[in-house]
Amino acid sequence: MRSTIAALLLAGWLAEALAGPDADVEAAIRAYDEGNYDAALERIDAAIERRGERAELHLDKGLIALAREDLDTARSSFQLASESADSAISSSAHYELGNIEFDAENYEAAITAYIDCLKADPTHVKAKWNLEL
């Protein structure tokens, strides 16, 4: 009985710790909002190192890299995020990949990315709009 209660308490603590706010992610968001993209990247990298390869962290890293105009890092981060089982993360990553390719006038790759976005989230209005362009 005691071991069952201890296991339940530990499981609850672990779930809360995993779902709770992350200090590095919050610091990265603050730095991003302040326009300090180097600090934002440093903090999101710290979160990735500590928490592991998580799609939502790579999506954040891609957005920070875009703000820094580091398209190679943005592409690779969005590619990692696009593999997420979470359709919101996957569709957002595909959408951003499409935008990068569209801006580079690589229209075939942009079309593919927007279609992949819509496969993940058929209601993604911006991807539909960009695909029409």
VEXDREN-2710 file (C-alpha; in Angstrom, 1 decimal):
% VEXDREN-2710
k/r/px/py/pz
1/MET/0.0/0.0/0.0
2/ARG/2.8/2.4/1.0
3/SER/4.7/1.8/-2.2
4/THR/1.6/2.3/-4.3
5/ILE/0.9/5.7/-2.6
6/ALA/4.6/6.7/-3.0
7/ALA/4.5/5.7/-6.7
8/LEU/1.3/7.8/-7.2
9/LEU/2.8/10.8/-5.5
10/LEU/6.0/10.4/-7.5
11/ALA/4.1/10.1/-10.7
12/GLY/2.0/13.2/-9.9
13/TRP/5.2/15.2/-9.0
14/LEU/6.9/14.0/-12.2
15/ALA/3.8/14.9/-14.4
16/GLU/3.7/18.4/-12.8
17/ALA/7.4/18.9/-13.2
18/LEU/7.2/18.0/-16.9
19/ALA/4.1/20.1/-17.5
20/GLY/5.2/23.1/-15.4
21/PRO/6.8/26.2/-16.7
22/ASP/10.5/26.0/-17.7
23/ALA/12.7/28.8/-16.5
24/ASP/14.9/28.7/-19.6
25/VAL/11.9/28.8/-21.9
26/GLU/10.4/31.7/-20.0
27/ALA/13.7/33.6/-20.1
28/ALA/14.0/32.9/-23.9
29/ILE/10.5/34.3/-24.4
30/ARG/11.3/37.4/-22.4
31/ALA/14.6/37.9/-24.3
32/TYR/12.8/37.4/-27.6
33/ASP/10.1/39.9/-26.7
34/GLU/12.9/42.4/-25.8
35/GLY/14.6/41.8/-29.1
36/ASN/17.6/40.1/-27.5
37/TYR/17.7/37.2/-29.9
38/ASP/21.2/36.0/-28.9
39/ALA/20.1/35.6/-25.3
40/ALA/16.9/34.0/-26.4
41/LEU/18.8/31.4/-28.4
42/GLU/21.2/30.8/-25.6
43/ARG/18.3/30.1/-23.2
44/ILE/16.3/27.9/-25.6
45/ASP/19.5/25.9/-26.3
46/ALA/19.9/25.4/-22.5
47/ALA/16.3/24.1/-22.3
48/ILE/17.0/21.7/-25.2
49/GLU/20.1/20.4/-23.5
50/ARG/18.4/19.9/-20.2
51/ARG/15.0/18.6/-21.5
52/GLY/16.1/16.8/-24.6
53/GLU/15.0/16.9/-28.2
54/ARG/11.4/18.2/-27.8
55/ALA/9.6/19.4/-30.9
56/GLU/8.1/22.4/-29.2
57/LEU/11.5/23.6/-28.2
58/HIS/12.8/23.2/-31.7
59/LEU/9.8/25.2/-33.0
60/ASP/10.8/28.0/-30.6
61/LYS/14.4/27.8/-31.7
62/GLY/13.4/28.1/-35.3
63/LEU/11.4/31.2/-34.6
64/ILE/14.3/32.7/-32.7
65/ALA/16.6/31.8/-35.6
66/LEU/14.3/33.5/-38.0
67/ALA/14.4/36.7/-36.0
68/ARG/18.2/36.4/-36.1
69/GLU/18.0/35.9/-39.9
70/ASP/19.8/32.6/-39.5
71/LEU/17.9/30.6/-42.1
72/ASP/20.0/27.5/-41.8
73/THR/19.3/27.1/-38.1
74/ALA/15.7/28.0/-38.7
75/ARG/15.3/25.3/-41.4
76/SER/16.9/22.6/-39.4
77/SER/14.9/23.5/-36.2
78/PHE/11.6/23.6/-38.1
79/GLN/12.4/20.3/-39.8
80/LEU/12.9/18.7/-36.4
81/ALA/9.7/20.3/-35.1
82/SER/7.8/19.1/-38.2
83/GLU/8.2/15.5/-37.1
84/SER/6.1/16.1/-34.0
85/ALA/3.1/13.9/-33.3
86/ASP/1.3/17.1/-32.1
87/SER/-0.5/18.4/-35.1
88/ALA/-0.3/22.0/-33.9
89/ILE/3.5/21.9/-33.6
90/SER/3.9/19.9/-36.9
91/SER/1.7/22.2/-38.9
92/SER/3.3/25.4/-37.5
93/ALA/6.8/24.0/-38.4
94/HIS/5.7/23.1/-41.9
95/TYR/4.1/26.5/-42.4
96/GLU/7.3/28.2/-41.3
97/LEU/9.4/26.0/-43.6
98/GLY/7.0/27.0/-46.4
99/ASN/7.5/30.7/-45.7
100/ILE/11.3/30.3/-45.7
101/GLU/11.1/28.6/-49.1
102/PHE/8.5/31.1/-50.5
103/ASP/10.8/34.0/-49.5
104/ALA/13.7/32.3/-51.2
105/GLU/11.5/31.9/-54.3
106/ASN/11.8/28.2/-54.1
107/TYR/8.1/27.7/-54.9
108/GLU/8.0/24.0/-55.3
109/ALA/9.4/23.4/-51.8
110/ALA/7.1/26.1/-50.4
111/ILE/4.1/24.3/-52.0
112/THR/5.2/21.0/-50.5
113/ALA/5.6/22.5/-47.1
114/TYR/2.2/24.2/-47.2
115/ILE/0.6/21.0/-48.3
116/ASP/2.3/19.1/-45.4
117/CYS/1.0/21.9/-43.1
118/LEU/-2.5/21.3/-44.3
119/LYS/-2.1/17.5/-43.9
120/ALA/-1.3/18.1/-40.2
121/ASP/-4.0/20.8/-39.8
122/PRO/-6.6/21.1/-42.6
123/THR/-7.9/24.3/-41.0
124/HIS/-4.7/26.2/-41.2
125/VAL/-6.0/29.4/-42.9
126/LYS/-2.6/31.0/-43.5
127/ALA/-1.2/27.9/-45.2
128/LYS/-4.3/27.8/-47.4
129/TRP/-3.9/31.4/-48.3
130/ASN/-0.2/31.1/-49.1
131/LEU/-0.8/27.9/-51.1
132/GLU/-3.2/29.9/-53.3
133/LEU/-0.6/32.5/-53.9
END
